[in-house]
Amino acid sequence: MKNILCIFFYLILVYCNPLTANELGIIPKPVNQTELPGKFFIKNNCEITAKSSNKQIIKLAGYLKDEFSKKTGRELKIKSGKTSNGILLVLNPSSVKETDGYDLVINENQVTLTGNNLQGIFYGIQTLKMILSKDNGLYFPCCKIKDFPRYPHRGFMLDASRHFQSVDFVKRVIDMMASLKLNVFHWHLIDDEGWRIESKKYPKLNETGSYLDSLNAKERNGYYTQKEIKDILQYAKERYIKVIPEIEMPGHSNAVMKSYPELLCPTNEGGNTYCAGNEKSYEFLKNAVSEILDLFKPEIIHVGGDERPKGVWEKCSECKEMIINKKLANEDMLQNYFMREICNFINSKGVKTFAWAENIKDGVPNNQIVEGWHPGESWDAARRGYYTVNADNIYTYFDYPSYPRNDKPDWMPVLNLEKTYSFNPTPDSLNENEKKYVIGSECALWTELVLMNDVQYNLFPRILAFSECVWSSPEKNYEYFLKRVKKVKPYFNSMGFEYEKGAW
Ligand SMILES: [Zn+2]
């Protein structure tokens, strides 16, 4: 009886402790993985082979070579054609059918990474980087993986307005995102505290609007030059990350109003809001946005739209005149008019718009993607037939404390690792048709209270949980996740990201 009990408890232990020292630790969890016996040792003659002369695949081979060399100090050779003993990169959409998916087969003689597209191969490389191990030599554990993303929009939003981050740091964030197979960098570059994009058309945005803080000048003042932005865009592009710049309007615009006060309502109220009755506001925004579109060449631009101070426009004679002339019901509808004017202009340049959910019951401009940050907003958008990114703040705002803390404001709820992990961007309460409108999620780091060096503690380990919410299948096992969090810790530490202590 004692032996049977021992076996029983052993089985429970094995079942509940699925990750042992030699097993794979991959985050986000692949759709399917089978661990096989053996190891593929990376010998001195190991080559990376692109099974085609496609320049982009050879470029990916170069990326893998560079990453391997950064991590290990060893140089691998690259060739194209056939291989019998090395790492083979293959592009084959008829064998890997899922968009951005990849298959990875590792046996003792060869690693074969097959992608549905280039992005799929790139994601397979991220998995290879994460499972690279050392034990009497560098090796990849033998396994078979089939993997593809749950959502097409897997984002991280970084607030560069409240506190400013260096170019090198932003690149490190982009590398971290790539490792977690996140593909949208939502860059919050403009808010009350600062305008962070070099403007050649409106120099006061930089002379004044980028230098508003006299007390914490080092961390809170500055802007990215156009050259630096181009450099970051190229860096992100090479990592299959789409950059969406955010230009706040009509509120959250104190940095603009300090630079060009003539754009405020003549009442001088609502100090951070454009006067929607003044044609100069529209002219300024169209010119400023044109410069940003020329610089970023984005597929999508975020136009903010949230938290306009209420009651300001109703006191302004010019705004009131606009409400009457355009036959609008109230100042909320004036905001819809304002946003539509700017969004139509952006659409006319072939660029889509993205905005925080605000007053969506009265409609959004054509094809605008709605970002819901209050609970339920994205579901509402989906029910109305708008494509939506569910960034429900109670699961995705990483400026919230991950455990009860006295040094955070009372209004911030605790968002611990387990709660982040439990997030399902597409709840079962939506019907099958409505679910199609939820295209993904974003986690956000607002930086009112977060200095650049503290960004890592706000992100880690919660961003690991978030990556599984947007990449992996919705079936979850928190204990198994925690074991993998532990296993990948050295990997992220080596990229310069520490986990928050006491948070998990
Ligand atoms: Zn006004």
Boltz pocket constraint, residues with backbone or C-beta under 6 A from the ligand:
constraints:
  - pocket:
      binder: B
      contacts: [[A, 264], [A, 265], [A, 266], [A, 274], [A, 275], [A, 276], [A, 277], [A, 278], [A, 312], [A, 313], [A, 316], [A, 317], [A, 318], [A, 319]]
      max_distance: 6.0
